[in-house]
Each structure stands twice: as structure tokens, then as C-alpha cells.
Amino acid sequence: MFIVPVLVTAPEGYSQRFVEALKACNADRFCFEPISIPLIRTTPCEDISQIISQAQDYDYMVFTSRKAILLLSEYLKKAKISADSIRLPKVCAIGKDNEALSLLGITPAFISAEPSLKGIADEFRSRVQEFTLHSVRPRIAVLGPRVEDLIEPDTVPDFLKALHAIQAEVTYITAYVTRPATEQALREAETLLRDKIQWVAFTSATEAQVYKRLSHNTKPSLASFGPYTAHCVRKEGLNVRFTSPDYGSFAGFAKHLKEFILSTSENA
């Protein structure tokens, strides 16, 4: 049996879905052994309540992550407010994150061809003529993280710049705060990297930033969830051995990583 221990560094919620996707690939004498230790942690931010009073001030609402969707859903549930009652604007999300919109009882305004914030920006850019024809500037609320004790990756700032470039009126709303994991979690990761792990799978650049802080004596291979994450990981000075060509789902990431590992082991 070909066993491949993989450290999953994604935050809670994401990590479980990714672990399940890796395990679903196990067959034919090949076995991923995923171990989840989130290297970043997220905490809700009360700024998300801003949506309740200002929902009608926007034409579109963009969720930069599934986490933002889940937090808004949880906030509304705790406050006993229905999404219908606040009349959310047209809503957009990234790739598979669109599935989570069902928690709010809504469907996406569109699903971009590329499952990324750049793909959403490209879709808005394609609608510039429509906005110009009606002499309007699209009012767009963007829900995402505030990054603390880490350097903010380029992804969200670049997205906001792209929206401003089409003359959109953009409001950024902090849905949650992203920070490095606890010292205990980092020590656990260090032990695993030294004694067991063969691959580390990154789903965001912030995970790579925290990974760089770890002291370990081995150098496992690094895998990245798509080209944008890979670009940011390389900016951290890390060598990305594998970048998934399918960054629309964890299932695609797992499948292509398995194929890469098998092909390189056969050629070794």
C-alpha cells in the first residue's frame, strides 16, 4: 500500500471538507493519510451586522470566501432574522462556495467562468457596457477577512482595485478576523513535519506565512490550491512542487494531487 501523509493547513470548516476529499481518492493500493492542523484561525467580526441595516444600499454583494457566507448565515440565525426580510442584493461567490448560498435561501446572480475573485472581477468588467448604458455605477459590498499578525495576501486588495477600475462604488465589510494558529497547534505541526509528513497542502497564502514560522528539520513537498495561491506561496520564498489545475473544488485538488504523486513515483 502506497501511503502518503498529508498535512492539511486550512482553517476549520475548510479542513474537514478537504480531508474528506483526500480520503475519497483512496483506492487501488494508494492511500492519502490526511492530518488536519489549521495554521490559521478565524473569529467572527460584528461588522457583519452592517449588512442588516444597509443591504438595500447595494446592487451586489460579493463573498470572498465560504467562511463569510457561513458567518452571515449564523448571524442571521442567532438574531432570528430571515434573509428575505433584509432583501439582500444580487449575490456572488467563488466556485463551489456558491453552494453555501443555499443556507441564505438565495441563488447567485452569476457564477464566473473562472472560480476566483479575478473571475468575478472579469464578469463585472464584461457588464460595464450595461452599467454605462443605464448611467449607473454598480454599488458593491464585499465581505471578507481582516488579517492580523500576518501580511495580507494580494488576492482581495487586487479584487478591490479591479472593481474600482470599472468605477464601481465599493464598500468592504469585515466578516471575520484571520490570525495565526495557537502556539500549541504550531508545536503539533512542527512535530508532525519532523516525524511523518510527506506533503503539505496549502489552500491560502496566509497558511504558507505561518508555515514559514515553523522550525522543522525535514522538507516535505508543497502543494497549492490553484495558481493564485501558488503565486502568493512563492512570494514567501517557498518552493511549490505541485499546483492544482482544478481550483474550483477540493475534490479536484485531491484528484490531481494523487495523479501527480503517482506519475512522479512511477518515473522515479
C-alpha positions as a Markdown table, in Angstrom:
| # | Residue | x | y | z |
|---|---|---|---|---|
| 1 | Met | 0.0 | 0.0 | 0.0 |
| 2 | Phe | 1.3 | 3.4 | -1.1 |
| 3 | Ile | 0.6 | 5.7 | 2.0 |
| 4 | Val | 1.0 | 9.5 | 1.6 |
| 5 | Pro | 0.8 | 11.5 | 4.9 |
| 6 | Val | -0.6 | 15.0 | 4.0 |
| 7 | Leu | -0.7 | 18.0 | 6.4 |
| 8 | Val | -3.9 | 19.9 | 5.8 |
| 9 | Thr | -3.3 | 23.5 | 6.9 |
| 10 | Ala | -6.7 | 25.1 | 6.0 |
| 11 | Pro | -8.9 | 26.6 | 8.8 |
| 12 | Glu | -11.6 | 24.6 | 10.5 |
| 13 | Gly | -14.6 | 24.0 | 8.3 |
| 14 | Tyr | -12.5 | 24.1 | 5.1 |
| 15 | Ser | -10.1 | 21.5 | 6.5 |
| 16 | Gln | -12.7 | 18.9 | 7.1 |
| 17 | Arg | -14.1 | 19.2 | 3.6 |
| 18 | Phe | -10.6 | 18.9 | 2.2 |
| 19 | Val | -9.8 | 15.8 | 4.4 |
| 20 | Glu | -12.9 | 14.1 | 3.1 |
| 21 | Ala | -11.9 | 14.9 | -0.5 |
| 22 | Leu | -8.4 | 13.4 | 0.1 |
| 23 | Lys | -9.9 | 10.2 | 1.6 |
| 24 | Ala | -12.3 | 9.8 | -1.3 |
| 25 | Cys | -9.3 | 9.3 | -3.5 |
| 26 | Asn | -8.1 | 6.3 | -1.6 |
| 27 | Ala | -8.2 | 3.1 | -3.8 |
| 28 | Asp | -6.0 | 0.8 | -5.8 |
| 29 | Arg | -3.2 | 0.4 | -3.3 |
| 30 | Phe | -3.0 | 4.2 | -2.8 |
| 31 | Cys | -3.9 | 5.9 | 0.4 |
| 32 | Phe | -3.8 | 9.6 | 1.4 |
| 33 | Glu | -3.4 | 9.9 | 5.2 |
| 34 | Pro | -4.6 | 13.5 | 5.8 |
| 35 | Ile | -3.8 | 15.1 | 9.1 |
| 36 | Ser | -5.6 | 18.4 | 9.8 |
| 37 | Ile | -3.8 | 21.1 | 11.8 |
| 38 | Pro | -5.2 | 24.6 | 10.8 |
| 39 | Leu | -2.3 | 27.0 | 10.7 |
| 40 | Ile | -4.7 | 30.0 | 10.8 |
| 41 | Arg | -7.8 | 30.6 | 12.9 |
| 42 | Thr | -10.7 | 32.8 | 12.2 |
| 43 | Thr | -13.1 | 34.7 | 14.6 |
| 44 | Pro | -16.3 | 36.4 | 13.7 |
| 45 | Cys | -16.5 | 40.2 | 13.5 |
| 46 | Glu | -19.5 | 42.2 | 14.4 |
| 47 | Asp | -19.0 | 44.4 | 11.4 |
| 48 | Ile | -21.1 | 41.8 | 9.5 |
| 49 | Ser | -24.2 | 43.3 | 11.2 |
| 50 | Gln | -23.7 | 46.2 | 8.9 |
| 51 | Ile | -25.4 | 44.2 | 6.2 |
| 52 | Ile | -28.6 | 44.1 | 8.1 |
| 53 | Ser | -29.2 | 47.9 | 8.1 |
| 54 | Gln | -27.5 | 48.6 | 4.7 |
| 55 | Ala | -28.5 | 45.7 | 2.5 |
| 56 | Gln | -30.7 | 47.9 | 0.2 |
| 57 | Asp | -27.8 | 50.3 | -0.3 |
| 58 | Tyr | -26.0 | 47.8 | -2.6 |
| 59 | Asp | -26.7 | 46.3 | -6.0 |
| 60 | Tyr | -24.4 | 43.4 | -5.5 |
| 61 | Met | -22.8 | 41.6 | -2.5 |
| 62 | Val | -19.6 | 39.5 | -3.1 |
| 63 | Phe | -18.5 | 36.9 | -0.6 |
| 64 | Thr | -14.7 | 36.4 | -0.8 |
| 65 | Ser | -14.9 | 33.1 | 1.0 |
| 66 | Arg | -17.3 | 30.4 | 2.2 |
| 67 | Lys | -16.5 | 31.5 | 5.7 |
| 68 | Ala | -18.1 | 34.8 | 5.1 |
| 69 | Ile | -21.3 | 33.1 | 3.9 |
| 70 | Leu | -21.4 | 30.8 | 6.9 |
| 71 | Leu | -20.9 | 33.7 | 9.3 |
| 72 | Leu | -23.7 | 35.8 | 7.8 |
| 73 | Ser | -26.0 | 32.7 | 7.9 |
| 74 | Glu | -25.1 | 32.1 | 11.6 |
| 75 | Tyr | -25.5 | 35.8 | 12.5 |
| 76 | Leu | -29.0 | 35.9 | 10.9 |
| 77 | Lys | -30.0 | 32.7 | 12.6 |
| 78 | Lys | -28.9 | 33.9 | 16.1 |
| 79 | Ala | -30.6 | 37.3 | 15.5 |
| 80 | Lys | -33.7 | 35.4 | 14.3 |
| 81 | Ile | -33.7 | 37.4 | 11.0 |
| 82 | Ser | -34.6 | 35.9 | 7.7 |
| 83 | Ala | -32.6 | 36.7 | 4.6 |
| 84 | Asp | -35.8 | 37.6 | 2.8 |
| 85 | Ser | -36.7 | 40.2 | 5.4 |
| 86 | Ile | -33.5 | 42.2 | 4.8 |
| 87 | Arg | -33.8 | 42.0 | 1.0 |
| 88 | Leu | -30.2 | 41.1 | 0.1 |
| 89 | Pro | -28.9 | 42.5 | -3.2 |
| 90 | Lys | -27.7 | 40.3 | -6.0 |
| 91 | Val | -25.1 | 37.9 | -4.5 |
| 92 | Cys | -21.8 | 36.4 | -5.9 |
| 93 | Ala | -19.4 | 33.9 | -4.6 |
| 94 | Ile | -16.4 | 31.9 | -5.7 |
| 95 | Gly | -16.7 | 28.5 | -7.4 |
| 96 | Lys | -18.1 | 25.8 | -5.0 |
| 97 | Asp | -18.8 | 28.5 | -2.4 |
| 98 | Asn | -21.9 | 29.2 | -4.4 |
| 99 | Glu | -23.4 | 26.0 | -3.0 |
| 100 | Ala | -23.3 | 27.5 | 0.5 |
| 101 | Leu | -25.6 | 30.4 | -0.6 |
| 102 | Ser | -28.5 | 27.9 | -0.2 |
| 103 | Leu | -28.0 | 28.5 | 3.6 |
| 104 | Leu | -29.3 | 32.0 | 3.0 |
| 105 | Gly | -32.1 | 30.8 | 0.7 |
| 106 | Ile | -30.7 | 32.6 | -2.3 |
| 107 | Thr | -29.1 | 31.8 | -5.7 |
| 108 | Pro | -26.1 | 33.5 | -7.1 |
| 109 | Ala | -26.5 | 36.4 | -9.6 |
| 110 | Phe | -23.9 | 34.7 | -11.7 |
| 111 | Ile | -21.2 | 32.0 | -11.5 |
| 112 | Ser | -18.0 | 33.3 | -13.0 |
| 113 | Ala | -16.2 | 31.1 | -15.6 |
| 114 | Glu | -13.0 | 31.2 | -13.5 |
| 115 | Pro | -13.5 | 30.1 | -9.9 |
| 116 | Ser | -11.7 | 33.0 | -8.3 |
| 117 | Leu | -12.1 | 36.7 | -7.3 |
| 118 | Lys | -10.4 | 37.6 | -10.6 |
| 119 | Gly | -13.1 | 35.6 | -12.4 |
| 120 | Ile | -15.8 | 37.6 | -10.6 |
| 121 | Ala | -14.0 | 40.8 | -11.4 |
| 122 | Asp | -13.8 | 39.8 | -15.1 |
| 123 | Glu | -17.6 | 39.1 | -15.0 |
| 124 | Phe | -18.3 | 42.6 | -13.7 |
| 125 | Arg | -15.9 | 44.1 | -16.3 |
| 126 | Ser | -18.0 | 42.3 | -19.0 |
| 127 | Arg | -21.0 | 44.2 | -17.7 |
| 128 | Val | -19.5 | 47.7 | -17.9 |
| 129 | Gln | -21.5 | 48.5 | -21.1 |
| 130 | Glu | -24.7 | 47.6 | -19.3 |
| 131 | Phe | -23.8 | 49.8 | -16.3 |
| 132 | Thr | -22.8 | 52.7 | -18.7 |
| 133 | Leu | -26.0 | 52.4 | -20.7 |
| 134 | His | -28.1 | 53.0 | -17.6 |
| 135 | Ser | -25.7 | 55.7 | -16.4 |
| 136 | Val | -25.1 | 53.9 | -13.1 |
| 137 | Arg | -22.1 | 53.0 | -11.0 |
| 138 | Pro | -22.6 | 49.5 | -9.5 |
| 139 | Arg | -22.7 | 49.6 | -5.7 |
| 140 | Ile | -20.8 | 46.5 | -4.5 |
| 141 | Ala | -20.5 | 45.3 | -0.9 |
| 142 | Val | -17.5 | 42.9 | -0.4 |
| 143 | Leu | -17.5 | 40.6 | 2.6 |
| 144 | Gly | -14.2 | 39.2 | 3.7 |
| 145 | Pro | -11.5 | 38.9 | 6.3 |
| 146 | Arg | -9.3 | 41.4 | 8.3 |
| 147 | Val | -5.8 | 39.9 | 8.5 |
| 148 | Glu | -3.9 | 40.4 | 11.8 |
| 149 | Asp | -0.3 | 39.4 | 12.7 |
| 150 | Leu | 0.1 | 38.3 | 9.1 |
| 151 | Ile | 0.7 | 40.1 | 5.8 |
| 152 | Glu | -2.5 | 40.4 | 3.8 |
| 153 | Pro | -2.2 | 38.4 | 0.5 |
| 154 | Asp | -2.7 | 40.3 | -2.8 |
| 155 | Thr | -5.9 | 38.5 | -3.7 |
| 156 | Val | -8.6 | 40.7 | -2.0 |
| 157 | Pro | -6.8 | 44.0 | -2.5 |
| 158 | Asp | -6.3 | 43.2 | -6.2 |
| 159 | Phe | -10.0 | 42.4 | -6.4 |
| 160 | Leu | -11.0 | 45.7 | -4.9 |
| 161 | Lys | -8.7 | 47.5 | -7.3 |
| 162 | Ala | -10.3 | 45.7 | -10.2 |
| 163 | Leu | -13.8 | 46.9 | -9.0 |
| 164 | His | -12.6 | 50.5 | -8.6 |
| 165 | Ala | -11.2 | 50.3 | -12.1 |
| 166 | Ile | -14.7 | 49.8 | -13.6 |
| 167 | Gln | -15.9 | 52.8 | -11.5 |
| 168 | Ala | -17.8 | 50.7 | -9.0 |
| 169 | Glu | -18.8 | 52.1 | -5.6 |
| 170 | Val | -17.1 | 49.5 | -3.3 |
| 171 | Thr | -17.7 | 49.0 | 0.4 |
| 172 | Tyr | -15.5 | 46.5 | 2.2 |
| 173 | Ile | -17.2 | 44.8 | 5.2 |
| 174 | Thr | -15.1 | 42.7 | 7.6 |
| 175 | Ala | -16.9 | 39.5 | 8.3 |
| 176 | Tyr | -14.1 | 37.8 | 10.3 |
| 177 | Val | -10.6 | 38.2 | 11.6 |
| 178 | Thr | -7.8 | 35.9 | 10.4 |
| 179 | Arg | -4.8 | 35.2 | 12.7 |
| 180 | Pro | -2.1 | 32.6 | 13.1 |
| 181 | Ala | -2.9 | 29.4 | 14.9 |
| 182 | Thr | -2.2 | 28.9 | 18.7 |
| 183 | Glu | 1.3 | 28.0 | 19.9 |
| 184 | Gln | 0.0 | 24.6 | 20.8 |
| 185 | Ala | -1.2 | 23.9 | 17.3 |
| 186 | Leu | 2.1 | 25.1 | 15.8 |
| 187 | Arg | 4.1 | 22.8 | 18.1 |
| 188 | Glu | 1.9 | 19.9 | 17.0 |
| 189 | Ala | 2.6 | 20.8 | 13.3 |
| 190 | Glu | 6.3 | 21.0 | 14.0 |
| 191 | Thr | 6.4 | 17.5 | 15.5 |
| 192 | Leu | 4.5 | 16.0 | 12.5 |
| 193 | Leu | 6.6 | 17.8 | 10.0 |
| 194 | Arg | 9.7 | 16.4 | 11.6 |
| 195 | Asp | 8.5 | 12.8 | 12.1 |
| 196 | Lys | 5.9 | 12.0 | 9.5 |
| 197 | Ile | 4.6 | 14.4 | 6.9 |
| 198 | Gln | 5.5 | 14.0 | 3.2 |
| 199 | Trp | 3.2 | 16.7 | 1.7 |
| 200 | Val | 1.8 | 20.0 | 2.9 |
| 201 | Ala | -1.3 | 21.2 | 1.1 |
| 202 | Phe | -2.0 | 25.0 | 1.1 |
| 203 | Thr | -5.4 | 26.5 | 0.4 |
| 204 | Ser | -4.3 | 30.1 | 1.1 |
| 205 | Ala | -1.2 | 32.3 | 1.3 |
| 206 | Thr | -1.7 | 33.0 | 5.0 |
| 207 | Glu | -1.3 | 29.3 | 5.7 |
| 208 | Ala | 2.1 | 29.5 | 4.0 |
| 209 | Gln | 3.1 | 32.5 | 6.0 |
| 210 | Val | 2.5 | 30.7 | 9.3 |
| 211 | Tyr | 4.2 | 27.5 | 7.9 |
| 212 | Lys | 7.4 | 29.6 | 7.3 |
| 213 | Arg | 7.5 | 30.4 | 11.1 |
| 214 | Leu | 7.7 | 26.7 | 12.0 |
| 215 | Ser | 11.1 | 25.2 | 12.8 |
| 216 | His | 11.4 | 21.7 | 11.3 |
| 217 | Asn | 14.2 | 19.5 | 10.1 |
| 218 | Thr | 12.6 | 18.0 | 7.1 |
| 219 | Lys | 11.4 | 19.5 | 3.8 |
| 220 | Pro | 8.1 | 18.0 | 2.7 |
| 221 | Ser | 6.8 | 18.7 | -0.7 |
| 222 | Leu | 4.4 | 21.6 | -1.0 |
| 223 | Ala | 1.1 | 21.6 | -2.9 |
| 224 | Ser | -1.0 | 24.6 | -3.7 |
| 225 | Phe | -4.7 | 25.0 | -4.5 |
| 226 | Gly | -4.5 | 26.8 | -7.8 |
| 227 | Pro | -2.2 | 29.4 | -9.4 |
| 228 | Tyr | -3.2 | 32.4 | -7.3 |
| 229 | Thr | -2.4 | 30.6 | -4.0 |
| 230 | Ala | 0.8 | 29.3 | -5.6 |
| 231 | His | 1.9 | 32.8 | -6.6 |
| 232 | Cys | 1.4 | 34.0 | -3.1 |
| 233 | Val | 3.2 | 31.0 | -1.6 |
| 234 | Arg | 6.2 | 31.5 | -3.9 |
| 235 | Lys | 6.3 | 35.2 | -2.8 |
| 236 | Glu | 7.0 | 33.7 | 0.7 |
| 237 | Gly | 10.1 | 32.1 | -0.7 |
| 238 | Leu | 8.7 | 28.6 | -0.7 |
| 239 | Asn | 9.1 | 26.1 | -3.4 |
| 240 | Val | 5.7 | 24.9 | -4.7 |
| 241 | Arg | 6.1 | 21.4 | -6.2 |
| 242 | Phe | 2.5 | 20.9 | -7.3 |
| 243 | Thr | -0.2 | 23.4 | -8.3 |
| 244 | Ser | -3.7 | 22.0 | -8.9 |
| 245 | Pro | -5.0 | 22.9 | -12.4 |
| 246 | Asp | -8.5 | 22.5 | -10.9 |
| 247 | Tyr | -9.0 | 25.1 | -8.2 |
| 248 | Gly | -12.8 | 25.0 | -8.3 |
| 249 | Ser | -13.2 | 22.3 | -5.7 |
| 250 | Phe | -11.2 | 20.3 | -3.0 |
| 251 | Ala | -12.2 | 17.1 | -4.9 |
| 252 | Gly | -10.4 | 18.4 | -8.0 |
| 253 | Phe | -7.3 | 19.4 | -5.9 |
| 254 | Ala | -7.2 | 15.9 | -4.3 |
| 255 | Lys | -7.6 | 14.1 | -7.6 |
| 256 | His | -4.9 | 15.9 | -9.4 |
| 257 | Leu | -2.5 | 15.7 | -6.4 |
| 258 | Lys | -3.0 | 11.9 | -6.4 |
| 259 | Glu | -2.3 | 11.7 | -10.1 |
| 260 | Phe | 0.8 | 13.9 | -9.8 |
| 261 | Ile | 2.2 | 11.8 | -6.9 |
| 262 | Leu | 1.6 | 8.5 | -8.8 |
| 263 | Ser | 3.1 | 9.8 | -12.0 |
| 264 | Thr | 6.3 | 11.1 | -10.3 |
| 265 | Ser | 6.7 | 8.0 | -8.2 |
| 266 | Glu | 6.5 | 5.8 | -11.3 |
| 267 | Asn | 9.1 | 7.9 | -13.1 |
| 268 | Ala | 11.4 | 8.0 | -10.0 |
